[in-house]
Amino acid sequence: MSQHMSESESEPRRDADRRVSSDQHGETLIEVDDLKTYYEGNDFFGGQPVKAVDGVNFEIARGETLGLVGESGCGKTTLGRTLIRLEEATDGEVRYDGTEVTSLSGSDLKQWRRNAQMVFQDPQSSLNDRMTIGEIVREPLDVHDWKTPRERREHVRDLLETVGLQKEHYYRYPHQFSGGQRQRIGIARALALEPEFVVLDEPVSALDVSVQAKVLNLLEDLQDEFGLTYLFIAHDLSVVRHICDRVAVMYLGNILEIGPTEELFENPANPYTHALLSAIPEPDPTVDRDRIILNGTPPSPRDPPSGCPFSTRCPAKIRPEEYADMDDDVWEAINLFRVLLDERARADLSIRDRVREFRGKNVRFDEITEVRSELFGDLDLSADVERHVDQAQEYVEAGEFDRAREYLAEEFDSICDREAPSLCTVGDAGRSSACHRHDDEYASPDEEL
Amino acid sequence: MSMEDPIETTNDDASTATTSDSSSEPIVTVRNLQTAFFTEKEVIRAVDGVSFEIEVGETVGIVGESGSGKSVTARSIMGLVDDPGRILEGSSIRYHHPETVENYAEEYPDHTVDLAAAREEFDPADLLEDPTLDASAAEFADAGEPVPSADDIDVADDIDVADVIDAGYGEELGLVDEDDFVFVDRSSADREDNYVDVTRTSGESLRKLRGGNIAMVFQDPLTSLNPVYTVGNQIKEALRLHQGITGKEATEEAIELLEAVGIPDAPQRVSEYPHQFSGGMRQRAVIAMALACDPELLICDEPTTALDVTIQAQILELLEDLQEERDLAIMFITHDMGVIAEISDRVNVMYAGEVIESADVETLFAEPSHPYTQGLLESIPGRQVGADRLSTIEGDVPTPNEPATYCRFAPRCPKAFEACDRVHPESVPVDDGAEDHRVSCLLYPESESEADRIALHDRLGDPESDPEGAGDATEGGESR
């Protein structure tokens, strides 16, 4: 192994009989076309489905590492699981080497599964404590009836060495290993069937930095050695920057920006990417950055906003023309007011409150005057805005929530609330980003932020 | 601290008017903290001789990998160490808030020790000559005092009665009773001379301190909230227990607290259950609970580890705002070097139960001195530009299950040399004149020759410097 290392350092390309090296991408391995994964509401009356993945398109080239980042609940794990058929896609296509895989079944599916494996996040819960390491790593081989039992055992021992463990570990149990070593076992298991594509679902999030560095190095070595293609799901952006060739930024089931790692990190195009990058704490106390702090949390994927998914939190949201010069604080207060109304309208009521509501009591928002004075109290509203807010308040007081919301929507909605942006090309390295601000009509996100 | 100092107002001796001129205003001083877990198999010294100080309004970061003893340090300060864990004798955690100390002194006169009287009565220098007591100067030297020069380690002059009591000789010498925990010196307005020793409190006196003065925010907000009570209810519980506020007044206070931590629509939220809150909101609610009783010290144990970066940014900003508003001292525990750089003023790096490096945050990141700190920083992706492979630290964090008579990092250290296996490194300044940047490593102080350095560490660990007795100092207070 060490000999190989020194060889590879002296010459850029490895020995000729090695399989595809990682810098040799180009050929597309996986194509994802308008993929949707919904979890049906298990409500008695059906209810709204959870739109975990809501129409994504991208490609992964052979031998490349695509990073998938986003906040928790944005659907990145579901997307990864759908790609390797651990979840059923609701709609759309996944083509693997030209084969459509979302419709595979029976022995075809089993055969295909060899190609695509997964490494899970939590090394504590992804290994069966009652099985020895050998049994765990050998299980996929047994399932697929790979060669003879003797060859399987031999293969497993080799694999253990490949991932930096020892042959003797074959008969040990998971509890005898540290977190980093357990993750190595998970990796060995994923590699047992010699797959081409591996989904790494937060493989290092549960590990300490020094251990994390070792596992990342191992993953890179394995990719070089076996020509693996990775989908690397993570929320730690510095890790993603280190290991990925390209990155996709996900938000509420949609990909908002995708492109080559360095370019995306150096010069993010989408406002969400901007905000996400600015939120990473830099391990350097002298850096003083303008941080964009996003308000609130992502909306529920059961009831996503009608326009751009990011519109409820976007710091660069396009305003209607007549309010273009409005004071930022006022604009923020209005948006907050609307979010509040939405939340209140959606809130589950207790039975007692439902009865009161039925009797005509305004239980959802009985202290509207207070809320209003808190939001707008010390702001200078123009006569127009004042009138609109008054009107909305009147509707609320009369218990007509939807009317108040519609009224405000009509007045303050912009293209961001009405239309979902589609991915458009930015930069010149094949990067694309979904934001209305890439339209020439509006100021670009960079200027706005 | 600018208003009236209750200690001073009760002070008849008007000559001491040096209240707030002293630049250091410690809120808590941890000295030689040793917390060990006594299992059937072995004694695990989870925290092994940790000393540091937190001042009013500052954020002290504690950073280290899992198993380094960060959380146990925090739990020791909170008095939350459970069986089979025990804080060993010789440890002290002095809580310095003047008003609190005064209240304690009034409430527990029987448990109060007058340090001024004790000082008059007893000269610590005698202690070292007393052959019946097996005391050594080094026991009292390691807690933040300047390091004695290599040829002269006559530290007896610097020893204070309080240190003698901390080291566990107080009872033997008849200076204190077993159950004393308030220490006051009414002749001195110095914060450092008036304190409550958290390690000595128990029962009611501890409960009042915990929650009322020292509050803690844990890693996982969902497990620190009770799912069957509304968020408001849980905040009100703290208000009722510590401040006796109930009913409508408590509800209003709870709403105000939720607003203070940036929860929108607080009047509605106060009657909701934890499951109706998102992760970030839950952590805000937990912080609101911690702030309910207006603590002076907030201990945050990985408060953002379970959260997304965008939410983490919100929480960090909230903590900074609250700190400014309330002059809070914050002890912030994390394994994330980025977060540490962001929020701390000073940083203590822990490894296997010991603080191995301590410096203000800029210095630490600009000139990491301990090989472990260097390795830790180098293994963060993205710090070295253009590096293809991440550098790593070989091996794993050891379990500190025997007294440290050697450097615990030596087996993994790229710079280890022969002496590292037999001499325990003590905390020394990195270099002359760099008193604030201290490191426990035989490579320092940098200006001395190797032989002098080893001799210095050796003597600090044990002044008689006979190799056989090297373990004495750390073993001093093991049995009670």
Interface residues (C-beta under 8 A of the other chain):
Chain A: E71 S72 S178 G179 G180 D208 V209 S210 V211 Q212 A213 K214 L216 N217 E220 H235 L237 S238 V239 R241 H242 I243 A275 L276 S278 A279 I280 P281 E282 P283 D284 P285 T286 V287 R291 I293 L294 G296 T297 L336 V339 L340 E343 R344 A347 E367 E370 V371
Chain B: E65 S66 P264 D265 P267 Q268 S278 G279 G280 M281 D308 V309 T310 I311 Q312 A313 Q314 L316 E317 H335 D336 M337 G338 V339 I340 A341 E342 S344 V361 E362 F365 A366 G375 L376 L377 S379 I380 P381 G382 R383 R389 L390 S391 T392 I393 D396
